[in-house]
Amino acid sequence: MGAISLKLPEDVLQASRRCADSLHLSMAAYIRQAVERMNSKDAGVTPGKTFGRGLEESAQRKHARQP
């Protein structure tokens, strides 16, 4: 499993902690579920259409450049 590091505004971090606590989840599990939900078809987002050229296209280009 890969790992990421992210910086969140303090208010977002505190709200996330409260939500994770109320759901009896670790912060990692809470954030993982949030990402999975946003990546799902249920989120109503067409992959590649969300952020300009799309995250998937950017990731593919980056991967293709690596030796």
Secondary structure, DSSP 8 states (H G I E B T S, - for coil): ---------HHHHHHHHHHHHHTT--HHHHHHHHHHHHHSGGG---TTSSSTT-HHHHHHHHHHH--
